[in-house]
Amino acid sequence: MRKSLLAAASLGAMLLAAAPASAAITFTLDDVNFIGGGALTGSFTTSDDLSTLLDFSISTTANNYGFFGNFPGDTYTLADATSVAWSSTLGLGATFVSPISAIALVFASPLTADGTSLALSNETVVKWNGGTRFALSGSVSPVAAPVPEPATWMMLIGGFAIAGTMMRRRRTTVSFA
């Protein structure tokens, strides 16, 4: 009995020591189309509480946007950005040096991780000549499925270990009537 209590106490201490893992959430841009043609595709990844932008890769397709000029296709990544601003309520803003450009995603409502899609109020790409393209339509959707944290797995395994230990130590007597 003493050994099983000691085993249970040490297992409990291990479970308390297991720190919960932080899961990243990846969002994709869905059906984002520019006024006058062209599209915006890609994804961005945030921390599980949406407070930190961890990574992004966003591509635009080429189009001739009339007075504002010809926009070549471009890919924007976190590694290439010279400055990045992030807010789960306001959106993403990033500046790039070569070619001189910037991209901004502005959410119509605060970003959430509950599986609902949110409309983009606008998307702007600013080129060195001052041209700006705006999004006509589009949404942002989370793609990461919830994954159990290591602490959850430890509690599950620990529960089985305690139950197995208790069953092994239980004394059963068989009586015949």
N, C-alpha and C positions, 0 to 999 in steps of 0.2 A: 504494500500500500504506500509506504514511504517513497519507494523508487518511482512509482507512477506519479505521485504528487510532485516529486522533484523533476521528472521528465516534463510534466505539464507546465511547471513554472518556468523551466528553461525554454520550452517551446514558446510560451507566452512572451518571454523577454525577446526572443528572436523576432516574433511577429511585430512587436512594438518597435524594434530597431529597423525593420524594413521600411524604408522611405518610399512614399508613393512616387511613381514616375510621372513626368510631365509629358503628355501626349501632344504632338503637333497636329494642327488641323490644316488640311490643304483645301483651298477653294479654287474652283475653275470658273472661267468667264464663259458664259453660255450665250450664243447667238448675239454677240455684240457687233452691230453694223454701224458704219459711219454714214452720216448724211452725205449724199453724193457718191456713195460707193466705197468699197473697202471694208475690211473687218478687223476685229481685235480678238485674239485668241491667247490662251495661256492660263497660268495658274499662279497663286501665291500661297505661302504657308505662314501660319501664325502660331504662337504659343497657344496652349489649351485655354487660357483665359482671354485670348484675343488681344492682349496688351502689347505684344512684341511681334514685329514682322521678322520672320526668320529667313525667308527666301522668296524670290519671285522670278518668273520668266514669262514675259508678255511680248507677243509678236503682233505687228500690224502688217496688213497687206498694202500694196501700192495702189494709188489711184490719183487721178488728176482732179483736183478740187477747185477747178475754175480759177477765180481771181487769186486764191491763196496758193496756187502753184501745184506742182507735181510732188506728191508724197511718195518716196520710195518705201518699200517694205523695210521694217526695222525690227530688231529684237532687243528688248530691254531686260537686263538681268541685275540682280542686286550687286554682283561682283563688279559690274561696269559703272555703277552709279557713283557720282561724286557727292551727292547729298540725297538723303532719303527722309521724308516725313511720313509718319504713320499714326493713324487714329482709327479705332474700330467704329467710331461714330462719324468721322469726316471722310476717311478714305486714305488713299496712298498718293503721295507726291514724290517724284524722283527727278533729279536733274542729271544729265549726261553731257560729257564734253565733246565727244567725237562720234557722229556729227553733233553739232550743238543742238540739243533738243531736250525736251522734258516731257514727262507723261504724268497725268493726274487721273486717278479714278475717284469719283465722288459718289458715295452711296446715298440713295434716296432716304434710307432709314438706317439706324445702327445695325452693324453686322452682328449676326448671331450664329451659333453653332448648332442650332436645333434642327437643321435640315430644311429650313425654309429658304426659298430663293428671294433675293432682294434686287430690285431694279436699280440700275445705274442711272443716276440723274444726269450725268454727262461723263464723257471721256475726252480728254484734250491732248493732242500732240502738238507741241510748239516747235517749229523748225527755226533755223537761223534767220530765215526771211520773215519771220513773224506770222507765218501761216498757222491756223488752228483748225483742227477737225473735231467735230462733236459727234457723240454717239446718238444714233437714232433709236436704238433698242438694245436690250440685253439684260442679263442678270448674273448674279454671283451665287454659286451653290457649293456647299461643303461636300467633299468626297470621302473624307476619312471616316471609317466606321469605328465606333468605340472599341477599344481593345482593353481587356482586363489588365490592371496594373499588377506589378510583381507582388505587392502586399496582398492583393486579393488571392493570387495563386498560393502564396504562403499560408494564408488562413485556410484555404481549402485543403491543402496537403496536411497542414497541422491538425485540422479537425479529423481527417481520416486516421492520422497517426495516433491521436488521443483515443479515438473510438476503438481502434485495433488493439491498443495497449490495454484498455479497460476490458475488452472482451477476452483477451488472452489471460488476464489475471483473475477473471471472474471464476469462482468455484461453483460448479453446478452439481447438485446431487440428484440422482435419479431414484425415485421411489416407485415401487410397484404396488398397486392396490390389491 
